[in-house]
Amino acid sequence: MSNRPKVRRKPKQKTPTVINVVAVRKEYLKHIKVLKNLKSKYEMYIEKNQNNKNIETQIKVLEYQKKLYGIVAEIKAKEQYISFFDEHDVRNRTN
């Protein structure tokens, strides 16, 4: 054991996170496009197999409906983000 006194270190100061709004917006637009495509595929499958008597198909339809709710929610959230960026025009603002 050493008899040296413990030295308290100064906590490192965190640098503020900078969000590249243009890049995020572009990425979200891509995501929305992909999600809308997936949503339409799921909707078509559900519509086509809604009245199918096969149990496995019915289970798959239910799973797709469940996934569909998540996709719709994600699309809404990303569209809200984009509209927020557009409303406040965050790109031209500095702290």
N, C-alpha and C positions, 0 to 999 in steps of 0.2 A: 504494500500500500504506500502510495506517495502522500506526503504531507502538504502538497501544494494546494493552495486555496482554489476553489472552483471559480472560474471567470465567467461572468454572465455575458453572453454575446448579444449584441443588438439584433433584434429580429430584422430580417431582410425586408426591405420595402417592396411591396408588390407593384409591378408596373401595371397601369390600367390596360385592360384588354381593348384592342381596337378591332372593330368588326368592319370588314370590307363589305359594305352594304351592296355595292353593285354586283360583286361576285356571289353573295348570298342570294340576292334577288334572282340572278341568272340561274343559279343552281335550283332554287325553288320552282322556277318556271319549268325547268326540265323535269323535276320530280312530279309536278302537277300533270304534265303531259303524259308521263308514263302511267301515273295512277289513274287518270281518266281512261286510258286505253285498257288497263286491267279491269277497271270498273265495268266498262262496256262488255268485256268478255264474260265476266262473272254474271252480269245481268242477262246476257243472251243465253248462257248455260242454264241459269235458273228458270228463265222463261220457257226454254225448250223442254226441260225435264221436270217441270213443276208437277205434272200429273202422272209421272211415271210410277208404276206399281212396285218396281224393284227396290228392295230395302236399301241396298248399297247406294243406289243412285239417290234415294231420298236423303240418306245421311250426308252424301256429298253436297246435295242442294242446301241442306241446313248449314253445313260448314261454310259454303260459299256465301250464304246470306250473312253469317256471322262476320266473315272477313270483309264483306261489303260495307258493313257499318263502320268498321275501322278505317277503311279506305276513304269513305265519305267524310269522316271526321278529320282525317289527315289532310285531305284536300281543302276543307274549310279552313283549317288552322293555317295552312301555308298561304292561302289566298288572303286571310286576314293580316298575316305578316306583311305580305307584299303591299296591301292597301295601306297599312300603317306606314311603311317606308315611303309610299307615294304621297300620302297625306301630309306628312311632316317634312317631306323633301330632305331627308337626313343627309343626302350626299353633299349638299352645299353648306352644311352647318359645321362649325368648329366649336370646341369647348370654349 
